[in-house]
């Protein structure tokens, strides 16, 4: 995967690992980086990682701020 920026946060790499389907890598990375930025501010980033990695339907909802 080629990064838009010279570095990619480890959390972005982990979340991109769960991506399904084929598509534009740069767009996917940009979207995940934007999501990570928004969720860091609201404190939902850990909850998102737990929900995705555990694949448990009983996890809390993750609210994405506008």
CHARMM internal coordinates of N, CA and C (Angstrom, degrees):
IC EDIT
DIST 1 N 1 CA 1.4436
DIST 1 CA 1 C 1.5207
ANGL 1 N 1 CA 1 C 108.14
DIST 1 C 2 N 1.2994
ANGL 1 CA 1 C 2 N 117.47
DIHE 1 N 1 CA 1 C 2 N 128.02
DIST 2 N 2 CA 1.4519
ANGL 1 C 2 N 2 CA 121.54
DIHE 1 CA 1 C 2 N 2 CA 175.98
DIST 2 CA 2 C 1.5100
ANGL 2 N 2 CA 2 C 108.47
DIHE 1 C 2 N 2 CA 2 C -94.59
DIST 2 C 3 N 1.2957
ANGL 2 CA 2 C 3 N 115.22
DIHE 2 N 2 CA 2 C 3 N 135.32
DIST 3 N 3 CA 1.4555
ANGL 2 C 3 N 3 CA 120.65
DIHE 2 CA 2 C 3 N 3 CA -175.64
DIST 3 CA 3 C 1.5199
ANGL 3 N 3 CA 3 C 110.91
DIHE 2 C 3 N 3 CA 3 C -93.35
DIST 3 C 4 N 1.3202
ANGL 3 CA 3 C 4 N 115.44
DIHE 3 N 3 CA 3 C 4 N 148.00
DIST 4 N 4 CA 1.4583
ANGL 3 C 4 N 4 CA 121.36
DIHE 3 CA 3 C 4 N 4 CA 175.29
DIST 4 CA 4 C 1.5298
ANGL 4 N 4 CA 4 C 108.81
DIHE 3 C 4 N 4 CA 4 C -66.38
DIST 4 C 5 N 1.3067
ANGL 4 CA 4 C 5 N 115.75
DIHE 4 N 4 CA 4 C 5 N -44.91
DIST 5 N 5 CA 1.4534
ANGL 4 C 5 N 5 CA 121.72
DIHE 4 CA 4 C 5 N 5 CA 179.37
DIST 5 CA 5 C 1.5248
ANGL 5 N 5 CA 5 C 108.81
DIHE 4 C 5 N 5 CA 5 C -99.08
DIST 5 C 6 N 1.3169
ANGL 5 CA 5 C 6 N 116.96
DIHE 5 N 5 CA 5 C 6 N 163.32
DIST 6 N 6 CA 1.4666
ANGL 5 C 6 N 6 CA 118.67
DIHE 5 CA 5 C 6 N 6 CA -178.70
DIST 6 CA 6 C 1.5265
ANGL 6 N 6 CA 6 C 113.28
DIHE 5 C 6 N 6 CA 6 C -66.24
DIST 6 C 7 N 1.3148
ANGL 6 CA 6 C 7 N 118.30
DIHE 6 N 6 CA 6 C 7 N -14.04
DIST 7 N 7 CA 1.4563
ANGL 6 C 7 N 7 CA 121.44
DIHE 6 CA 6 C 7 N 7 CA 177.94
DIST 7 CA 7 C 1.5248
ANGL 7 N 7 CA 7 C 109.56
DIHE 6 C 7 N 7 CA 7 C -136.18
DIST 7 C 8 N 1.3141
ANGL 7 CA 7 C 8 N 115.34
DIHE 7 N 7 CA 7 C 8 N 153.56
DIST 8 N 8 CA 1.4619
ANGL 7 C 8 N 8 CA 120.92
DIHE 7 CA 7 C 8 N 8 CA 176.37
DIST 8 CA 8 C 1.5148
ANGL 8 N 8 CA 8 C 107.47
DIHE 7 C 8 N 8 CA 8 C -130.41
DIST 8 C 9 N 1.3091
ANGL 8 CA 8 C 9 N 116.52
DIHE 8 N 8 CA 8 C 9 N 130.91
DIST 9 N 9 CA 1.4569
ANGL 8 C 9 N 9 CA 120.90
DIHE 8 CA 8 C 9 N 9 CA 179.32
DIST 9 CA 9 C 1.5228
ANGL 9 N 9 CA 9 C 110.17
DIHE 8 C 9 N 9 CA 9 C -61.98
DIST 9 C 10 N 1.3212
ANGL 9 CA 9 C 10 N 117.51
DIHE 9 N 9 CA 9 C 10 N 143.27
DIST 10 N 10 CA 1.4692
ANGL 9 C 10 N 10 CA 120.26
DIHE 9 CA 9 C 10 N 10 CA 178.78
DIST 10 CA 10 C 1.5263
ANGL 10 N 10 CA 10 C 113.20
DIHE 9 C 10 N 10 CA 10 C -56.24
DIST 10 C 11 N 1.3278
ANGL 10 CA 10 C 11 N 117.44
DIHE 10 N 10 CA 10 C 11 N -36.54
DIST 11 N 11 CA 1.4660
ANGL 10 C 11 N 11 CA 119.88
DIHE 10 CA 10 C 11 N 11 CA -179.66
DIST 11 CA 11 C 1.5270
ANGL 11 N 11 CA 11 C 110.36
DIHE 10 C 11 N 11 CA 11 C -65.21
DIST 11 C 12 N 1.3216
ANGL 11 CA 11 C 12 N 117.36
DIHE 11 N 11 CA 11 C 12 N -35.52
DIST 12 N 12 CA 1.4655
ANGL 11 C 12 N 12 CA 120.86
DIHE 11 CA 11 C 12 N 12 CA 178.31
DIST 12 CA 12 C 1.5253
ANGL 12 N 12 CA 12 C 109.30
DIHE 11 C 12 N 12 CA 12 C -66.35
DIST 12 C 13 N 1.3136
ANGL 12 CA 12 C 13 N 117.20
DIHE 12 N 12 CA 12 C 13 N -42.21
DIST 13 N 13 CA 1.4687
ANGL 12 C 13 N 13 CA 121.01
DIHE 12 CA 12 C 13 N 13 CA 178.48
DIST 13 CA 13 C 1.5243
ANGL 13 N 13 CA 13 C 110.86
DIHE 12 C 13 N 13 CA 13 C -62.42
DIST 13 C 14 N 1.3355
ANGL 13 CA 13 C 14 N 116.61
DIHE 13 N 13 CA 13 C 14 N -42.28
DIST 14 N 14 CA 1.4700
ANGL 13 C 14 N 14 CA 119.82
DIHE 13 CA 13 C 14 N 14 CA 179.46
DIST 14 CA 14 C 1.5279
ANGL 14 N 14 CA 14 C 111.17
DIHE 13 C 14 N 14 CA 14 C -63.72
DIST 14 C 15 N 1.3283
ANGL 14 CA 14 C 15 N 116.57
DIHE 14 N 14 CA 14 C 15 N -44.19
DIST 15 N 15 CA 1.4650
ANGL 14 C 15 N 15 CA 119.73
DIHE 14 CA 14 C 15 N 15 CA -179.15
DIST 15 CA 15 C 1.5197
ANGL 15 N 15 CA 15 C 111.35
DIHE 14 C 15 N 15 CA 15 C -67.80
DIST 15 C 16 N 1.3199
ANGL 15 CA 15 C 16 N 117.97
DIHE 15 N 15 CA 15 C 16 N -36.73
DIST 16 N 16 CA 1.4628
ANGL 15 C 16 N 16 CA 120.46
DIHE 15 CA 15 C 16 N 16 CA 177.59
DIST 16 CA 16 C 1.5210
ANGL 16 N 16 CA 16 C 111.24
DIHE 15 C 16 N 16 CA 16 C -66.11
DIST 16 C 17 N 1.3249
ANGL 16 CA 16 C 17 N 116.56
DIHE 16 N 16 CA 16 C 17 N -24.47
DIST 17 N 17 CA 1.4598
ANGL 16 C 17 N 17 CA 120.30
DIHE 16 CA 16 C 17 N 17 CA 177.29
DIST 17 CA 17 C 1.5235
ANGL 17 N 17 CA 17 C 112.73
DIHE 16 C 17 N 17 CA 17 C -65.71
DIST 17 C 18 N 1.3207
ANGL 17 CA 17 C 18 N 117.32
DIHE 17 N 17 CA 17 C 18 N -20.91
DIST 18 N 18 CA 1.4682
ANGL 17 C 18 N 18 CA 121.77
DIHE 17 CA 17 C 18 N 18 CA 179.93
DIST 18 CA 18 C 1.5191
ANGL 18 N 18 CA 18 C 112.38
DIHE 17 C 18 N 18 CA 18 C -93.27
DIST 18 C 19 N 1.3174
ANGL 18 CA 18 C 19 N 117.24
DIHE 18 N 18 CA 18 C 19 N 0.95
DIST 19 N 19 CA 1.4659
ANGL 18 C 19 N 19 CA 121.59
DIHE 18 CA 18 C 19 N 19 CA -178.30
DIST 19 CA 19 C 1.5233
ANGL 19 N 19 CA 19 C 110.17
DIHE 18 C 19 N 19 CA 19 C -62.65
DIST 19 C 20 N 1.3031
ANGL 19 CA 19 C 20 N 115.23
DIHE 19 N 19 CA 19 C 20 N 137.25
DIST 20 N 20 CA 1.4639
ANGL 19 C 20 N 20 CA 120.74
DIHE 19 CA 19 C 20 N 20 CA 178.63
DIST 20 CA 20 C 1.5155
ANGL 20 N 20 CA 20 C 109.02
DIHE 19 C 20 N 20 CA 20 C -108.67
DIST 20 C 21 N 1.3037
ANGL 20 CA 20 C 21 N 115.80
DIHE 20 N 20 CA 20 C 21 N 143.91
DIST 21 N 21 CA 1.4620
ANGL 20 C 21 N 21 CA 120.07
DIHE 20 CA 20 C 21 N 21 CA 177.06
DIST 21 CA 21 C 1.5132
ANGL 21 N 21 CA 21 C 112.22
DIHE 20 C 21 N 21 CA 21 C 82.56
DIST 21 C 22 N 1.2916
ANGL 21 CA 21 C 22 N 112.38
DIHE 21 N 21 CA 21 C 22 N 171.08
DIST 22 N 22 CA 1.4607
ANGL 21 C 22 N 22 CA 119.77
DIHE 21 CA 21 C 22 N 22 CA 178.63
DIST 22 CA 22 C 1.5139
ANGL 22 N 22 CA 22 C 108.86
DIHE 21 C 22 N 22 CA 22 C -100.46
DIST 22 C 23 N 1.2700
ANGL 22 CA 22 C 23 N 116.48
DIHE 22 N 22 CA 22 C 23 N 152.92
DIST 23 N 23 CA 1.4556
ANGL 22 C 23 N 23 CA 120.21
DIHE 22 CA 22 C 23 N 23 CA 179.03
DIST 23 CA 23 C 1.5081
ANGL 23 N 23 CA 23 C 109.32
DIHE 22 C 23 N 23 CA 23 C 179.62
DIST 23 C 24 N 1.2883
ANGL 23 CA 23 C 24 N 114.87
DIHE 23 N 23 CA 23 C 24 N -172.58
DIST 24 N 24 CA 1.4521
ANGL 23 C 24 N 24 CA 120.21
DIHE 23 CA 23 C 24 N 24 CA -179.48
DIST 24 CA 24 C 1.5214
ANGL 24 N 24 CA 24 C 109.69
DIHE 23 C 24 N 24 CA 24 C -71.99
DIST 24 C 25 N 1.3135
ANGL 24 CA 24 C 25 N 115.53
DIHE 24 N 24 CA 24 C 25 N 119.69
DIST 25 N 25 CA 1.4617
ANGL 24 C 25 N 25 CA 120.90
DIHE 24 CA 24 C 25 N 25 CA -178.66
DIST 25 CA 25 C 1.5247
ANGL 25 N 25 CA 25 C 112.01
DIHE 24 C 25 N 25 CA 25 C -62.55
DIST 25 C 26 N 1.3271
ANGL 25 CA 25 C 26 N 116.50
DIHE 25 N 25 CA 25 C 26 N -42.99
DIST 26 N 26 CA 1.4654
ANGL 25 C 26 N 26 CA 119.63
DIHE 25 CA 25 C 26 N 26 CA -177.24
DIST 26 CA 26 C 1.5231
ANGL 26 N 26 CA 26 C 110.93
DIHE 25 C 26 N 26 CA 26 C -64.73
DIST 26 C 27 N 1.3432
ANGL 26 CA 26 C 27 N 116.94
DIHE 26 N 26 CA 26 C 27 N -40.34
DIST 27 N 27 CA 1.4613
ANGL 26 C 27 N 27 CA 119.71
DIHE 26 CA 26 C 27 N 27 CA 179.39
DIST 27 CA 27 C 1.5265
ANGL 27 N 27 CA 27 C 109.68
DIHE 26 C 27 N 27 CA 27 C -65.80
DIST 27 C 28 N 1.3218
ANGL 27 CA 27 C 28 N 117.46
DIHE 27 N 27 CA 27 C 28 N -42.98
DIST 28 N 28 CA 1.4680
ANGL 27 C 28 N 28 CA 121.33
DIHE 27 CA 27 C 28 N 28 CA -179.64
DIST 28 CA 28 C 1.5178
ANGL 28 N 28 CA 28 C 110.58
DIHE 27 C 28 N 28 CA 28 C -61.18
DIST 28 C 29 N 1.3103
ANGL 28 CA 28 C 29 N 116.01
DIHE 28 N 28 CA 28 C 29 N -45.58
DIST 29 N 29 CA 1.4621
ANGL 28 C 29 N 29 CA 119.86
DIHE 28 CA 28 C 29 N 29 CA -179.53
DIST 29 CA 29 C 1.5224
ANGL 29 N 29 CA 29 C 110.87
DIHE 28 C 29 N 29 CA 29 C -64.01
DIST 29 C 30 N 1.3146
ANGL 29 CA 29 C 30 N 117.47
DIHE 29 N 29 CA 29 C 30 N -41.78
DIST 30 N 30 CA 1.4590
ANGL 29 C 30 N 30 CA 121.10
DIHE 29 CA 29 C 30 N 30 CA 179.21
DIST 30 CA 30 C 1.5285
ANGL 30 N 30 CA 30 C 110.75
DIHE 29 C 30 N 30 CA 30 C -63.26
DIST 30 C 31 N 1.3327
ANGL 30 CA 30 C 31 N 116.98
DIHE 30 N 30 CA 30 C 31 N -41.81
DIST 31 N 31 CA 1.4651
ANGL 30 C 31 N 31 CA 121.50
DIHE 30 CA 30 C 31 N 31 CA 179.67
DIST 31 CA 31 C 1.5239
ANGL 31 N 31 CA 31 C 111.16
DIHE 30 C 31 N 31 CA 31 C -64.99
DIST 31 C 32 N 1.3356
ANGL 31 CA 31 C 32 N 116.75
DIHE 31 N 31 CA 31 C 32 N -43.04
DIST 32 N 32 CA 1.4714
ANGL 31 C 32 N 32 CA 120.08
DIHE 31 CA 31 C 32 N 32 CA -179.85
DIST 32 CA 32 C 1.5229
ANGL 32 N 32 CA 32 C 110.10
DIHE 31 C 32 N 32 CA 32 C -67.04
DIST 32 C 33 N 1.3219
ANGL 32 CA 32 C 33 N 117.60
DIHE 32 N 32 CA 32 C 33 N -40.29
DIST 33 N 33 CA 1.4702
ANGL 32 C 33 N 33 CA 120.13
DIHE 32 CA 32 C 33 N 33 CA 178.44
DIST 33 CA 33 C 1.5190
ANGL 33 N 33 CA 33 C 110.78
DIHE 32 C 33 N 33 CA 33 C -62.19
DIST 33 C 34 N 1.3196
ANGL 33 CA 33 C 34 N 117.20
DIHE 33 N 33 CA 33 C 34 N -40.26
DIST 34 N 34 CA 1.4543
ANGL 33 C 34 N 34 CA 121.10
DIHE 33 CA 33 C 34 N 34 CA 177.98
DIST 34 CA 34 C 1.5298
ANGL 34 N 34 CA 34 C 110.75
DIHE 33 C 34 N 34 CA 34 C -64.35
DIST 34 C 35 N 1.3226
ANGL 34 CA 34 C 35 N 116.28
DIHE 34 N 34 CA 34 C 35 N -43.07
DIST 35 N 35 CA 1.4643
ANGL 34 C 35 N 35 CA 121.12
DIHE 34 CA 34 C 35 N 35 CA 178.70
DIST 35 CA 35 C 1.5276
ANGL 35 N 35 CA 35 C 110.65
DIHE 34 C 35 N 35 CA 35 C -62.98
DIST 35 C 36 N 1.3198
ANGL 35 CA 35 C 36 N 117.22
DIHE 35 N 35 CA 35 C 36 N -44.40
DIST 36 N 36 CA 1.4723
ANGL 35 C 36 N 36 CA 121.56
DIHE 35 CA 35 C 36 N 36 CA 179.05
DIST 36 CA 36 C 1.5212
ANGL 36 N 36 CA 36 C 110.04
DIHE 35 C 36 N 36 CA 36 C -60.58
DIST 36 C 37 N 1.3081
ANGL 36 CA 36 C 37 N 117.14
DIHE 36 N 36 CA 36 C 37 N -43.34
DIST 37 N 37 CA 1.4672
ANGL 36 C 37 N 37 CA 121.48
DIHE 36 CA 36 C 37 N 37 CA 179.96
DIST 37 CA 37 C 1.5252
ANGL 37 N 37 CA 37 C 110.72
DIHE 36 C 37 N 37 CA 37 C -60.34
DIST 37 C 38 N 1.3313
ANGL 37 CA 37 C 38 N 116.59
DIHE 37 N 37 CA 37 C 38 N -44.68
DIST 38 N 38 CA 1.4658
ANGL 37 C 38 N 38 CA 120.76
DIHE 37 CA 37 C 38 N 38 CA -179.77
DIST 38 CA 38 C 1.5240
ANGL 38 N 38 CA 38 C 111.67
DIHE 37 C 38 N 38 CA 38 C -67.41
DIST 38 C 39 N 1.3257
ANGL 38 CA 38 C 39 N 116.46
DIHE 38 N 38 CA 38 C 39 N -41.04
DIST 39 N 39 CA 1.4636
ANGL 38 C 39 N 39 CA 119.40
DIHE 38 CA 38 C 39 N 39 CA -176.60
DIST 39 CA 39 C 1.5259
ANGL 39 N 39 CA 39 C 112.42
DIHE 38 C 39 N 39 CA 39 C -75.81
DIST 39 C 40 N 1.3185
ANGL 39 CA 39 C 40 N 118.01
DIHE 39 N 39 CA 39 C 40 N -25.28
DIST 40 N 40 CA 1.4671
ANGL 39 C 40 N 40 CA 120.06
DIHE 39 CA 39 C 40 N 40 CA 175.75
DIST 40 CA 40 C 1.5159
ANGL 40 N 40 CA 40 C 110.08
DIHE 39 C 40 N 40 CA 40 C -62.92
DIST 40 C 41 N 1.3245
ANGL 40 CA 40 C 41 N 115.92
DIHE 40 N 40 CA 40 C 41 N -41.36
DIST 41 N 41 CA 1.4624
ANGL 40 C 41 N 41 CA 120.57
DIHE 40 CA 40 C 41 N 41 CA -178.88
DIST 41 CA 41 C 1.5202
ANGL 41 N 41 CA 41 C 111.98
DIHE 40 C 41 N 41 CA 41 C -65.32
DIST 41 C 42 N 1.3224
ANGL 41 CA 41 C 42 N 116.88
DIHE 41 N 41 CA 41 C 42 N -37.44
DIST 42 N 42 CA 1.4630
ANGL 41 C 42 N 42 CA 120.30
DIHE 41 CA 41 C 42 N 42 CA -176.30
DIST 42 CA 42 C 1.5257
ANGL 42 N 42 CA 42 C 112.79
DIHE 41 C 42 N 42 CA 42 C -93.02
DIST 42 C 43 N 1.3326
ANGL 42 CA 42 C 43 N 117.57
DIHE 42 N 42 CA 42 C 43 N -7.32
DIST 43 N 43 CA 1.4588
ANGL 42 C 43 N 43 CA 120.87
DIHE 42 CA 42 C 43 N 43 CA 178.34
DIST 43 CA 43 C 1.5192
ANGL 43 N 43 CA 43 C 114.08
DIHE 42 C 43 N 43 CA 43 C 82.71
DIST 43 C 44 N 1.3087
ANGL 43 CA 43 C 44 N 119.07
DIHE 43 N 43 CA 43 C 44 N 15.74
DIST 44 N 44 CA 1.4593
ANGL 43 C 44 N 44 CA 121.62
DIHE 43 CA 43 C 44 N 44 CA -177.15
DIST 44 CA 44 C 1.5167
ANGL 44 N 44 CA 44 C 115.01
DIHE 43 C 44 N 44 CA 44 C -97.06
DIST 44 C 45 N 1.3226
ANGL 44 CA 44 C 45 N 117.08
DIHE 44 N 44 CA 44 C 45 N 2.58
DIST 45 N 45 CA 1.4584
ANGL 44 C 45 N 45 CA 120.10
DIHE 44 CA 44 C 45 N 45 CA -175.80
DIST 45 CA 45 C 1.5301
ANGL 45 N 45 CA 45 C 112.16
DIHE 44 C 45 N 45 CA 45 C -65.39
DIST 45 C 46 N 1.3167
ANGL 45 CA 45 C 46 N 117.49
DIHE 45 N 45 CA 45 C 46 N -44.07
DIST 46 N 46 CA 1.4711
ANGL 45 C 46 N 46 CA 120.53
DIHE 45 CA 45 C 46 N 46 CA 178.56
DIST 46 CA 46 C 1.5219
ANGL 46 N 46 CA 46 C 111.00
DIHE 45 C 46 N 46 CA 46 C -62.87
DIST 46 C 47 N 1.3185
ANGL 46 CA 46 C 47 N 115.88
DIHE 46 N 46 CA 46 C 47 N -40.24
DIST 47 N 47 CA 1.4685
ANGL 46 C 47 N 47 CA 120.16
DIHE 46 CA 46 C 47 N 47 CA 179.82
DIST 47 CA 47 C 1.5333
ANGL 47 N 47 CA 47 C 110.84
DIHE 46 C 47 N 47 CA 47 C -64.28
DIST 47 C 48 N 1.3282
ANGL 47 CA 47 C 48 N 116.49
DIHE 47 N 47 CA 47 C 48 N -38.89
DIST 48 N 48 CA 1.4647
ANGL 47 C 48 N 48 CA 120.21
DIHE 47 CA 47 C 48 N 48 CA 177.53
DIST 48 CA 48 C 1.5264
ANGL 48 N 48 CA 48 C 110.77
DIHE 47 C 48 N 48 CA 48 C -63.34
DIST 48 C 49 N 1.3266
ANGL 48 CA 48 C 49 N 116.65
DIHE 48 N 48 CA 48 C 49 N -46.26
DIST 49 N 49 CA 1.4693
ANGL 48 C 49 N 49 CA 119.82
DIHE 48 CA 48 C 49 N 49 CA 179.23
DIST 49 CA 49 C 1.5244
ANGL 49 N 49 CA 49 C 111.41
DIHE 48 C 49 N 49 CA 49 C -61.90
DIST 49 C 50 N 1.3213
ANGL 49 CA 49 C 50 N 116.72
DIHE 49 N 49 CA 49 C 50 N -42.28
DIST 50 N 50 CA 1.4679
ANGL 49 C 50 N 50 CA 120.24
DIHE 49 CA 49 C 50 N 50 CA 178.65
DIST 50 CA 50 C 1.5247
ANGL 50 N 50 CA 50 C 111.01
DIHE 49 C 50 N 50 CA 50 C -63.74
DIST 50 C 51 N 1.3152
ANGL 50 CA 50 C 51 N 117.04
DIHE 50 N 50 CA 50 C 51 N -40.78
DIST 51 N 51 CA 1.4670
ANGL 50 C 51 N 51 CA 121.11
DIHE 50 CA 50 C 51 N 51 CA -179.67
DIST 51 CA 51 C 1.5186
ANGL 51 N 51 CA 51 C 111.79
DIHE 50 C 51 N 51 CA 51 C -64.79
DIST 51 C 52 N 1.3166
ANGL 51 CA 51 C 52 N 115.77
DIHE 51 N 51 CA 51 C 52 N -43.79
DIST 52 N 52 CA 1.4683
ANGL 51 C 52 N 52 CA 119.62
DIHE 51 CA 51 C 52 N 52 CA -177.75
DIST 52 CA 52 C 1.5197
ANGL 52 N 52 CA 52 C 111.46
DIHE 51 C 52 N 52 CA 52 C -72.63
DIST 52 C 53 N 1.3141
ANGL 52 CA 52 C 53 N 116.74
DIHE 52 N 52 CA 52 C 53 N -46.73
DIST 53 N 53 CA 1.4644
ANGL 52 C 53 N 53 CA 119.31
DIHE 52 CA 52 C 53 N 53 CA -175.32
DIST 53 CA 53 C 1.5230
ANGL 53 N 53 CA 53 C 112.25
DIHE 52 C 53 N 53 CA 53 C -71.10
DIST 53 C 54 N 1.3299
ANGL 53 CA 53 C 54 N 117.26
DIHE 53 N 53 CA 53 C 54 N -35.84
DIST 54 N 54 CA 1.4546
ANGL 53 C 54 N 54 CA 120.15
DIHE 53 CA 53 C 54 N 54 CA -179.41
DIST 54 CA 54 C 1.5118
ANGL 54 N 54 CA 54 C 113.26
DIHE 53 C 54 N 54 CA 54 C -82.27
DIST 54 C 55 N 1.3097
ANGL 54 CA 54 C 55 N 117.38
DIHE 54 N 54 CA 54 C 55 N -23.46
DIST 55 N 55 CA 1.4560
ANGL 54 C 55 N 55 CA 124.45
DIHE 54 CA 54 C 55 N 55 CA -177.14
DIST 55 CA 55 C 1.5266
ANGL 55 N 55 CA 55 C 111.29
DIHE 54 C 55 N 55 CA 55 C 49.80
DIST 55 C 56 N 1.3136
ANGL 55 CA 55 C 56 N 114.75
DIHE 55 N 55 CA 55 C 56 N 42.30
DIST 56 N 56 CA 1.4563
ANGL 55 C 56 N 56 CA 121.89
DIHE 55 CA 55 C 56 N 56 CA -179.98
DIST 56 CA 56 C 1.5291
ANGL 56 N 56 CA 56 C 108.61
DIHE 55 C 56 N 56 CA 56 C -98.76
DIST 56 C 57 N 1.3289
ANGL 56 CA 56 C 57 N 118.60
DIHE 56 N 56 CA 56 C 57 N 123.24
DIST 57 N 57 CA 1.4752
ANGL 56 C 57 N 57 CA 120.09
DIHE 56 CA 56 C 57 N 57 CA -179.23
DIST 57 CA 57 C 1.5236
ANGL 57 N 57 CA 57 C 113.15
DIHE 56 C 57 N 57 CA 57 C -69.65
DIST 57 C 58 N 1.3250
ANGL 57 CA 57 C 58 N 118.40
DIHE 57 N 57 CA 57 C 58 N -9.29
DIST 58 N 58 CA 1.4573
ANGL 57 C 58 N 58 CA 121.66
DIHE 57 CA 57 C 58 N 58 CA -177.15
DIST 58 CA 58 C 1.5212
ANGL 58 N 58 CA 58 C 113.33
DIHE 57 C 58 N 58 CA 58 C -96.59
DIST 58 C 59 N 1.3249
ANGL 58 CA 58 C 59 N 118.04
DIHE 58 N 58 CA 58 C 59 N 19.67
DIST 59 N 59 CA 1.4581
ANGL 58 C 59 N 59 CA 120.19
DIHE 58 CA 58 C 59 N 59 CA 177.73
DIST 59 CA 59 C 1.5215
ANGL 59 N 59 CA 59 C 109.72
DIHE 58 C 59 N 59 CA 59 C -82.76
DIST 59 C 60 N 1.3160
ANGL 59 CA 59 C 60 N 114.90
DIHE 59 N 59 CA 59 C 60 N 163.47
DIST 60 N 60 CA 1.4632
ANGL 59 C 60 N 60 CA 120.02
DIHE 59 CA 59 C 60 N 60 CA -179.31
DIST 60 CA 60 C 1.5257
ANGL 60 N 60 CA 60 C 110.81
DIHE 59 C 60 N 60 CA 60 C -70.85
DIST 60 C 61 N 1.3071
ANGL 60 CA 60 C 61 N 115.54
DIHE 60 N 60 CA 60 C 61 N 157.72
DIST 61 N 61 CA 1.4703
ANGL 60 C 61 N 61 CA 121.16
DIHE 60 CA 60 C 61 N 61 CA 175.49
DIST 61 CA 61 C 1.5265
ANGL 61 N 61 CA 61 C 108.69
DIHE 60 C 61 N 61 CA 61 C -71.53
DIST 61 C 62 N 1.3153
ANGL 61 CA 61 C 62 N 115.11
DIHE 61 N 61 CA 61 C 62 N 147.60
DIST 62 N 62 CA 1.4514
ANGL 61 C 62 N 62 CA 120.74
DIHE 61 CA 61 C 62 N 62 CA 178.36
DIST 62 CA 62 C 1.5184
ANGL 62 N 62 CA 62 C 107.01
DIHE 61 C 62 N 62 CA 62 C -110.71
DIST 62 C 63 N 1.3069
ANGL 62 CA 62 C 63 N 115.31
DIHE 62 N 62 CA 62 C 63 N 118.85
DIST 63 N 63 CA 1.4594
ANGL 62 C 63 N 63 CA 120.78
DIHE 62 CA 62 C 63 N 63 CA -178.78
DIST 63 CA 63 C 1.5208
ANGL 63 N 63 CA 63 C 108.38
DIHE 62 C 63 N 63 CA 63 C -94.27
DIST 63 C 64 N 1.3235
ANGL 63 CA 63 C 64 N 115.55
DIHE 63 N 63 CA 63 C 64 N 125.89
DIST 64 N 64 CA 1.4595
ANGL 63 C 64 N 64 CA 120.98
DIHE 63 CA 63 C 64 N 64 CA 179.81
DIST 64 CA 64 C 1.5192
ANGL 64 N 64 CA 64 C 107.73
DIHE 63 C 64 N 64 CA 64 C -100.59
DIST 64 C 65 N 1.3349
ANGL 64 CA 64 C 65 N 116.82
DIHE 64 N 64 CA 64 C 65 N 114.86
DIST 65 N 65 CA 1.4600
ANGL 64 C 65 N 65 CA 119.28
DIHE 64 CA 64 C 65 N 65 CA 179.74
DIST 65 CA 65 C 1.5263
ANGL 65 N 65 CA 65 C 111.16
DIHE 64 C 65 N 65 CA 65 C -68.30
DIST 65 C 66 N 1.3106
ANGL 65 CA 65 C 66 N 116.29
DIHE 65 N 65 CA 65 C 66 N 152.79
DIST 66 N 66 CA 1.4664
ANGL 65 C 66 N 66 CA 121.45
DIHE 65 CA 65 C 66 N 66 CA 179.30
DIST 66 CA 66 C 1.4857
ANGL 66 N 66 CA 66 C 111.84
DIHE 65 C 66 N 66 CA 66 C -71.51
END
COOR INIT
IC SEED 1 N 1 CA 1 C
IC BUILD
